[in-house]
Structure formats: C-alpha cells, structure tokens
Amino acid sequence: MTGWSIQDKHGYWHAVISFKDDTGKHRQKSISTRIPAVRGSKRRAEAIGKELTEKWLQKQQENQRDEKTIGLSDAITDYITSKGDSLQPNTAAEYTRLGRNTISLIGDIDISTIDDSVIDTLKQKLKEKDDSDNTVRHYIILINSSLQLAEQKGYTLSEPGYHAEAPKPPKHRGAWYTVDEVRQLLGAADDSDIRCAIYLSAYLGLRRSEVLGLRWSNINLKDKVIRICEKRVEYSDRGKTVVKQSNKMKTEYSDRILPIPEAVCEVLEAESDKGGHIIKDAKGKPLAPQYLTKKFADLLKRCGLRKIRFHDLRHTCASLLLQSGVDMKTVQIILGHGNYSTTADIYSHVDLTGKKEAINKYESIL
C-alpha cells in the first residue's frame, strides 16, 4: 500500500513516498518541496508535499497504462466474451473461427503493433485464399471491435483510437421469382416433403432458420395466426457441425405474429402429424438446415426452374408484396427487419408502385 510523509532531508522538507515495485519490494521515492526545514514551515511543506505526491502517483499510473500490453488473440477473446449472451450462438462460433484464422495468418502480435501495414498484410493473405471482400470486411470489423474494447480497458494501440479500414459492404440484392415462377414452384412443391417449408417462406417471407424453428405450438389454425419466435440454426464450431434450436431471434422485431394465408392454412391442415416441429423428416425429427437447402435445390432442378437460394423465397415474397402496392413499412414488419432503412435499402429498386402513383398524381396536376 502506498503512503507518504514529510521529512527533513539536508535542510529541506521532502515528500517521502513508500511503495512496492513490480517485484513486490518496498521502495521509497523522495521529492523535495524546496522549502527550507525551519521552524513554522512544515505545515506549508505538507500541503506542497501532498500535491507533489499526487502528481507523482498519477504519473506512475499513466506510465503503467502506457506499458499495458495484450496480444491480439486475448483481445479478440475478451471482445467475444464481453458480448456474452447478446451474440447469436452461430455468430459467436463464427467470430471464434475468424479470430483463429487471423492469428494463424499474422500471428499473436501485440495490439500496439497493429497498424495499416499489418492490416494490409492480412487483407493480402485473405485475398490469396480467395476470400471475398465481404469476408475480409468481417475480419476487419472483428479486429476493430476488439481493439476498441482493449483501448477502453487501458491497453495501448499503435495510435489512439486506431481503426482499420474495412471494405464496403456489398450491395447484395438477391434474386426472386416472378408470379408465374412462384406458381410453378408451388405446384411442384405439392409432391415434395418440404412443401410446408416452401409455402411458409414464399407466402410469409420467413428466413430458413425461422421456418425450421417453427413448432405446432406456434400456430393457431383456428384464428389463422402464426408466431415467429424460435429458429433452428446450423454452424461450424471447431470443425464440428452444430444444429441448435434457439429463441434468440436475429432482432427484437423478428419475434412477430403474422396472419396465415388461406393457401398456407390448407397445407398445414393437411399435415397428419401436428406435434413438435412443423418441418421434420420421415422419422419425425426436425429437419437440418443443409438438408432443406439440398432438397430445395433438387426440386428446382427437377421441375426446370432457374436456380435460386431458399432464402430468395424471402426476397420473392417482399418483392411481390411491393409490386402489389403494399407499402415499405408493412413489408418491414412482415419480414421482421430491425429498422425501416434495412428494408428500404434492399428493396428500393422494386418499390415502384407507390412511386409511379405519386408521379402520376403529380403529372395530372401539371
């Protein structure tokens, strides 16, 4: 424990600070107040000595903070740990994978050495692995987040507030089917064991994980409403494939209640087994995400439809709703997007109906 006292040394008052060094040994630091040790001067020397002691202790703390170091691996681990339950399990596993890959490519270097040259080296090595700009972006975002937290904890960066430049996010619009293609798909799905999954996504714009996470307890066929409040995700964790049911939705708006269209009601009512998960295999077990993806691709190939992802049924639903005149805000609520701008950014290029009506009204005025 640090303490101090005022002492007479060589005819002058000194603030003498007692402390322990990094090895645990007791040390003393003597700082002259420059006040002669004469009668009546001690009280003034104590006031100055206290001020000198506080300044010295503050300087020591700053020096310790300047010398505080941490490796990149620990910084990334700290960041992932700090997020706790707020991270989706598949996101946490992906962050861990990205962290391991980062260390394997540039080493467990001290974060104080990370600068633009280090980041450029990482980007180059990722490019050599044929990683896309979007993948590189995720690496940089993880590093930036880890560095930011480390700096908040008092660790030193190469420069205060260092932030690596990440590639801009891609403007991925996805693909979607026309009305005729959807009709053809639904007709082909009637003979498929993934019929319910296709109808739910095509009519309600559900994500693959949301479709597979649905249980019969989430559905009220009498009132024709469905609650989207669970999901089933698949991800790789240290080389092992993990499939997990979770009630932690992508955003708070993803937990939503939707009306069930009549066509979807008919498909659901036709199911003989109305217990457990809605989408399951012949043995009654919940369907794995990759299995649904494969079965969907096989169905498209068999019926001669152009290839799209299962997730593109969600894009199809949103695009056809907008083309039918449904406003963007309603589409946002149906899709469960966290904010309006996300929906508007993705689907602004197909939101033409409302714009045409507005332009036509303006034209009629002129």
C-alpha positions as CSV (number, residue, x, y, z in Angstrom):
1,M,0.0,0.0,0.0
2,T,1.3,3.4,-0.9
3,G,1.9,6.0,1.8
4,W,3.9,9.2,2.3
5,S,5.3,11.5,4.9
6,I,7.1,14.9,5.1
7,Q,10.7,14.6,6.2
8,D,13.7,16.9,6.8
9,K,16.5,15.9,4.3
10,H,19.6,18.0,4.1
11,G,17.9,21.1,5.5
12,Y,14.8,20.9,3.2
13,W,11.4,19.4,3.5
14,H,10.9,16.3,1.3
15,A,7.8,14.3,0.5
16,V,8.9,10.7,1.0
17,I,6.6,8.2,-0.7
18,S,6.7,4.5,0.3
19,F,5.5,1.9,-2.3
20,K,6.1,-1.5,-3.7
21,D,7.7,-2.0,-7.1
22,D,6.7,-4.6,-9.8
23,T,8.7,-7.3,-7.9
24,G,7.0,-6.6,-4.6
25,K,10.0,-5.0,-3.0
26,H,9.4,-1.9,-0.7
27,R,10.8,1.2,-2.2
28,Q,10.9,4.9,-1.3
29,K,10.8,8.0,-3.5
30,S,11.9,11.3,-2.1
31,I,10.7,14.6,-3.7
32,S,12.0,17.9,-2.5
33,T,9.4,20.6,-1.7
34,R,12.3,23.2,-1.9
35,I,11.1,24.7,1.3
36,P,13.8,25.1,4.0
37,A,13.2,22.9,7.1
38,V,12.9,25.8,9.5
39,R,10.5,26.5,12.4
40,G,6.9,27.2,11.2
41,S,7.4,25.9,7.6
42,K,6.3,22.3,8.0
43,R,2.6,22.9,7.5
44,R,3.2,24.7,4.2
45,A,5.6,21.9,3.2
46,E,3.0,19.3,3.9
47,A,0.5,21.0,1.6
48,I,3.0,21.1,-1.2
49,G,4.3,17.6,-0.4
50,K,0.7,16.2,-0.8
51,E,0.3,17.9,-4.2
52,L,3.7,16.6,-5.3
53,T,2.8,13.0,-4.1
54,E,-0.5,13.1,-6.0
55,K,1.2,14.2,-9.2
56,W,3.9,11.5,-8.9
57,L,1.3,8.8,-8.3
58,Q,-0.7,10.0,-11.3
59,K,2.4,9.9,-13.4
60,Q,3.1,6.4,-12.3
61,Q,-0.4,5.2,-13.2
62,E,-0.1,6.8,-16.7
63,N,3.3,5.1,-17.2
64,Q,1.7,1.7,-16.2
65,R,-1.2,2.3,-18.6
66,D,1.3,3.2,-21.4
67,E,3.1,0.0,-20.8
68,K,0.0,-2.2,-20.6
69,T,0.0,-4.7,-23.4
70,I,-2.1,-7.6,-24.7
71,G,-1.9,-10.0,-27.6
72,L,-4.4,-10.0,-30.4
73,S,-5.7,-13.4,-29.5
74,D,-6.5,-12.4,-26.0
75,A,-8.0,-9.1,-27.2
76,I,-10.4,-11.0,-29.6
77,T,-11.3,-13.5,-26.9
78,D,-12.0,-10.6,-24.5
79,Y,-14.3,-9.0,-27.0
80,I,-16.3,-12.2,-27.8
81,T,-16.6,-12.9,-24.0
82,S,-17.7,-9.3,-23.4
83,K,-20.7,-9.7,-25.8
84,G,-21.9,-12.7,-23.7
85,D,-25.5,-13.8,-24.4
86,S,-26.1,-10.9,-26.8
87,L,-24.3,-12.8,-29.5
88,Q,-26.2,-15.4,-31.5
89,P,-24.6,-18.9,-31.0
90,N,-23.7,-19.1,-34.7
91,T,-22.3,-15.6,-34.6
92,A,-20.1,-16.4,-31.6
93,A,-18.8,-19.5,-33.3
94,E,-18.1,-17.5,-36.5
95,Y,-16.2,-14.8,-34.5
96,T,-14.1,-17.5,-32.8
97,R,-13.3,-19.0,-36.2
98,L,-12.3,-15.7,-37.7
99,G,-10.2,-15.0,-34.6
100,R,-8.3,-18.3,-35.0
101,N,-7.8,-17.7,-38.7
102,T,-6.5,-14.1,-38.0
103,I,-3.9,-15.4,-35.6
104,S,-2.8,-18.1,-38.0
105,L,-2.2,-15.6,-40.7
106,I,-0.5,-12.7,-38.9
107,G,0.4,-14.2,-35.6
108,D,-0.5,-13.4,-32.0
109,I,1.1,-10.0,-32.2
110,D,0.8,-7.3,-29.5
111,I,-2.1,-5.0,-30.4
112,S,0.2,-1.9,-30.0
113,T,2.0,-3.1,-33.2
114,I,-1.2,-3.3,-35.3
115,D,-1.2,-0.6,-38.0
116,D,-2.2,-0.2,-41.6
117,S,0.8,-2.3,-42.8
118,V,-0.3,-5.2,-40.6
119,I,-3.9,-4.9,-41.8
120,D,-2.7,-4.7,-45.5
121,T,-0.8,-8.0,-44.9
122,L,-3.9,-9.7,-43.5
123,K,-6.0,-8.5,-46.4
124,Q,-3.5,-9.7,-48.9
125,K,-3.3,-13.2,-47.3
126,L,-7.1,-13.4,-47.2
127,K,-7.2,-12.5,-50.9
128,E,-4.7,-15.2,-51.6
129,K,-7.2,-17.6,-50.0
130,D,-9.8,-16.3,-52.5
131,D,-11.9,-14.8,-49.6
132,S,-14.5,-12.2,-50.8
133,D,-14.4,-8.5,-49.9
134,N,-17.4,-9.2,-47.6
135,T,-15.5,-11.9,-45.8
136,V,-12.5,-9.6,-45.4
137,R,-14.8,-7.0,-44.1
138,H,-16.0,-9.3,-41.3
139,Y,-12.3,-10.0,-40.2
140,I,-11.6,-6.2,-40.0
141,I,-14.8,-5.5,-38.1
142,L,-13.9,-8.1,-35.5
143,I,-10.4,-6.7,-35.2
144,N,-11.6,-3.1,-34.9
145,S,-14.2,-4.1,-32.2
146,S,-11.5,-6.0,-30.2
147,L,-9.1,-3.1,-30.4
148,Q,-11.7,-0.6,-29.3
149,L,-12.6,-2.7,-26.2
150,A,-8.9,-3.2,-25.4
151,E,-8.2,0.5,-25.5
152,Q,-11.2,1.2,-23.2
153,K,-9.5,-1.2,-20.8
154,G,-6.3,0.8,-20.9
155,Y,-4.3,-1.1,-23.4
156,T,-2.1,0.8,-25.8
157,L,-2.8,0.8,-29.6
158,S,-0.4,1.9,-32.3
159,E,-2.1,5.2,-32.1
160,P,-5.1,6.5,-30.1
161,G,-8.4,5.3,-31.5
162,Y,-6.7,3.3,-34.3
163,H,-9.4,1.9,-36.7
164,A,-8.6,-0.3,-39.7
165,E,-10.4,0.5,-42.9
166,A,-12.8,-2.3,-43.9
167,P,-14.1,-3.0,-47.5
168,K,-17.5,-1.5,-48.0
169,P,-20.4,-3.9,-47.6
170,P,-21.7,-5.4,-50.9
171,K,-25.0,-4.3,-52.3
172,H,-26.4,-7.8,-52.5
173,R,-30.0,-7.7,-53.8
174,G,-30.6,-11.4,-54.0
175,A,-32.8,-13.0,-56.6
176,W,-36.6,-13.5,-56.7
177,Y,-39.1,-15.3,-58.8
178,T,-41.9,-13.8,-60.9
179,V,-45.5,-14.6,-60.1
180,D,-45.6,-17.3,-62.8
181,E,-42.4,-18.9,-61.4
182,V,-43.9,-18.9,-57.9
183,R,-47.0,-20.7,-59.2
184,Q,-44.9,-23.3,-60.9
185,L,-42.8,-23.8,-57.8
186,L,-45.9,-24.2,-55.5
187,G,-47.3,-26.7,-58.0
188,A,-44.1,-28.7,-57.9
189,A,-43.9,-28.5,-54.1
190,D,-47.2,-30.2,-53.7
191,D,-45.4,-33.5,-54.3
192,S,-42.4,-32.7,-52.1
193,D,-41.7,-33.4,-48.5
194,I,-40.6,-29.8,-48.0
195,R,-43.9,-28.4,-49.2
196,C,-44.7,-26.7,-45.9
197,A,-41.3,-25.0,-45.8
198,I,-41.7,-23.6,-49.3
199,Y,-45.2,-22.3,-48.7
200,L,-44.3,-20.7,-45.4
201,S,-41.3,-18.9,-46.9
202,A,-42.9,-17.9,-50.2
203,Y,-46.1,-16.6,-48.6
204,L,-44.7,-15.1,-45.4
205,G,-41.1,-14.3,-46.2
206,L,-39.7,-16.4,-43.4
207,R,-36.0,-17.0,-43.1
208,R,-34.8,-20.6,-43.4
209,S,-33.9,-20.7,-39.7
210,E,-37.4,-19.4,-38.8
211,V,-39.1,-21.9,-40.9
212,L,-37.2,-24.8,-39.4
213,G,-37.6,-23.5,-35.9
214,L,-41.4,-23.4,-36.1
215,R,-43.4,-25.7,-33.8
216,W,-47.0,-26.5,-34.0
217,S,-47.4,-24.7,-30.7
218,N,-46.6,-21.5,-32.5
219,I,-49.6,-21.9,-34.8
220,N,-53.3,-21.2,-34.2
221,L,-55.1,-22.6,-37.2
222,K,-58.5,-21.6,-35.8
223,D,-57.6,-17.9,-35.8
224,K,-55.2,-18.3,-38.7
225,V,-52.2,-16.7,-37.0
226,I,-48.6,-17.8,-36.5
227,R,-46.0,-16.5,-34.1
228,I,-42.4,-16.5,-35.3
229,C,-40.4,-16.7,-32.0
230,E,-37.9,-19.5,-32.5
231,K,-35.3,-20.5,-35.0
232,R,-33.1,-23.5,-35.9
233,V,-29.5,-22.7,-36.9
234,E,-26.6,-24.7,-38.2
235,Y,-23.0,-23.6,-37.9
236,S,-19.5,-25.0,-37.7
237,D,-17.7,-24.9,-34.3
238,R,-14.1,-26.1,-34.4
239,G,-14.8,-28.3,-37.4
240,K,-17.9,-29.8,-35.9
241,T,-21.3,-29.1,-37.4
242,V,-23.8,-27.9,-34.7
243,V,-27.6,-27.7,-35.2
244,K,-29.3,-25.7,-32.5
245,Q,-32.8,-24.6,-31.6
246,S,-32.9,-21.1,-30.2
247,N,-35.4,-18.5,-29.1
248,K,-32.8,-15.7,-29.5
249,M,-34.1,-14.1,-32.7
250,K,-32.0,-12.0,-35.1
251,T,-33.6,-8.8,-34.0
252,E,-36.3,-7.8,-31.5
253,Y,-38.6,-7.3,-34.4
254,S,-38.0,-10.8,-35.7
255,D,-40.3,-12.1,-32.9
256,R,-43.6,-11.3,-34.7
257,I,-47.1,-12.5,-35.2
258,L,-48.4,-12.9,-38.8
259,P,-51.7,-13.9,-40.3
260,I,-51.7,-17.2,-42.2
261,P,-52.9,-17.0,-45.8
262,E,-55.6,-19.5,-46.8
263,A,-53.3,-21.4,-49.1
264,V,-50.8,-21.9,-46.3
265,C,-53.6,-22.9,-43.8
266,E,-54.7,-25.7,-46.3
267,V,-51.2,-27.0,-46.5
268,L,-50.8,-27.0,-42.7
269,E,-54.2,-28.6,-42.1
270,A,-53.3,-31.4,-44.5
271,E,-50.3,-32.4,-42.3
272,S,-51.1,-35.6,-40.3
273,D,-48.6,-35.1,-37.5
274,K,-49.2,-31.9,-35.7
275,G,-46.8,-32.3,-32.8
276,G,-43.3,-30.9,-32.3
277,H,-41.7,-29.2,-35.2
278,I,-43.6,-28.4,-38.3
279,I,-40.8,-29.1,-40.7
280,K,-39.4,-32.6,-40.0
281,D,-38.2,-35.8,-41.7
282,A,-40.0,-39.1,-42.2
283,K,-38.9,-40.2,-38.7
284,G,-40.4,-37.1,-37.1
285,K,-37.1,-35.4,-36.3
286,P,-36.6,-31.7,-37.0
287,L,-35.1,-31.1,-40.4
288,A,-31.4,-29.9,-40.6
289,P,-30.9,-26.6,-42.4
290,Q,-28.4,-28.0,-45.0
291,Y,-30.8,-30.8,-45.8
292,L,-33.6,-28.3,-46.6
293,T,-31.2,-26.4,-48.8
294,K,-30.3,-29.5,-50.7
295,K,-33.9,-30.7,-51.1
296,F,-34.9,-27.3,-52.4
297,A,-32.1,-27.2,-55.0
298,D,-33.0,-30.7,-56.1
299,L,-36.7,-29.7,-56.5
300,L,-35.8,-26.7,-58.7
301,K,-33.6,-28.8,-60.9
302,R,-36.3,-31.5,-61.2
303,C,-39.0,-29.1,-62.2
304,G,-36.8,-27.0,-64.5
305,L,-36.9,-23.7,-62.6
306,R,-34.0,-21.4,-62.5
307,K,-31.7,-21.8,-59.6
308,I,-32.2,-19.6,-56.5
309,R,-31.4,-20.0,-52.8
310,F,-34.1,-21.0,-50.4
311,H,-33.5,-17.5,-48.8
312,D,-34.5,-16.0,-52.1
313,L,-38.1,-17.1,-51.4
314,R,-38.0,-14.4,-48.7
315,H,-36.8,-11.9,-51.3
316,T,-39.6,-13.1,-53.6
317,C,-42.3,-12.5,-51.0
318,A,-41.0,-9.0,-50.3
319,S,-40.6,-8.1,-53.9
320,L,-44.1,-9.3,-55.0
321,L,-45.7,-7.5,-52.0
322,L,-44.1,-4.2,-53.0
323,Q,-45.1,-4.7,-56.6
324,S,-48.6,-5.4,-55.4
325,G,-48.8,-2.0,-53.8
326,V,-48.0,-2.9,-50.2
327,D,-46.1,0.0,-48.5
328,M,-42.5,-0.4,-47.4
329,K,-43.3,-0.1,-43.7
330,T,-45.7,-3.0,-43.8
331,V,-43.2,-5.1,-45.7
332,Q,-40.6,-4.3,-43.0
333,I,-42.9,-5.6,-40.3
334,I,-43.8,-8.8,-42.2
335,L,-40.1,-9.5,-42.7
336,G,-39.1,-8.7,-39.2
337,H,-36.4,-6.3,-40.1
338,G,-34.9,-4.3,-37.3
339,N,-35.4,-0.9,-39.0
340,Y,-37.0,0.6,-42.0
341,S,-33.8,1.6,-43.7
342,T,-32.7,-2.1,-44.0
343,T,-35.9,-2.9,-45.9
344,A,-35.7,0.2,-48.0
345,D,-32.1,-0.4,-48.9
346,I,-32.6,-3.9,-50.0
347,Y,-35.9,-3.4,-51.9
348,S,-35.8,0.2,-53.1
349,H,-35.2,-1.0,-56.7
350,V,-38.5,-2.9,-56.7
351,D,-40.7,-0.4,-54.8
352,L,-42.1,1.2,-57.9
353,T,-45.8,1.0,-57.5
354,G,-46.1,3.8,-54.9
355,K,-43.6,5.9,-56.8
356,K,-45.5,5.6,-60.0
357,E,-48.7,6.6,-58.3
358,A,-47.1,9.6,-56.8
359,I,-45.5,10.7,-60.2
360,N,-48.8,10.1,-62.0
361,K,-50.7,12.3,-59.5
362,Y,-48.1,15.0,-59.9
363,E,-48.4,14.7,-63.7
364,S,-52.2,15.0,-63.6
365,I,-51.8,18.3,-61.5
366,L,-49.5,19.7,-64.1
